[in-house]
Amino acid sequence: MRRLCTTCALAAVILVAIADGAHAQQPPTHDGAYTGSMTLMETTSQAGNTEQACVAQRPVNMTIQNGVVTIYYTNWGGNTIHYRGAVNAAGGLNATHLNGDGSRSLLSGRIDGSGFTGQMERDKQMCPYRISMSRRAA
């Protein structure tokens, strides 16, 4: 009986140590809702460009749940455009949007203490945007 109690106590200590170790190794979470704006970046190919798709500035939103990212905004035609991807423990973020012609537009950036900053290509790289977002209060 004494041996059984010693084994049970040892097993309990091991389980607590494993749980504490797993908890200590959890990466920082970036989960939450973010909001901000995307601003058109100037490029040499935009000289005299009157593309409707290249709006100077528009609102943008992002949600992150369990490291899965969805970034979305309403384009000039009233359609909601989604970029989907992932964020790593260090805050690096990569996402893509599947265009109607089968090509992909890319979005990348970083989350830090002040929010998210990144850049997005749109409309076959004719409309590059700089993105800045802050985490919304819960």
Secondary structure, 3 states (H helix, E strand, C coil): CHHHHHHHHHHHHHHHHHHHHHHHCCCCCCCEEEEEEEEECCCHHHCCCCCCCCCCEEEEEEEEECCEEEEEEECCCCCEEEEEEEECCCCEEEEEEECCCCCEEEEEEEEECCEEEEEECCCCCCCCEEEEEEECCC
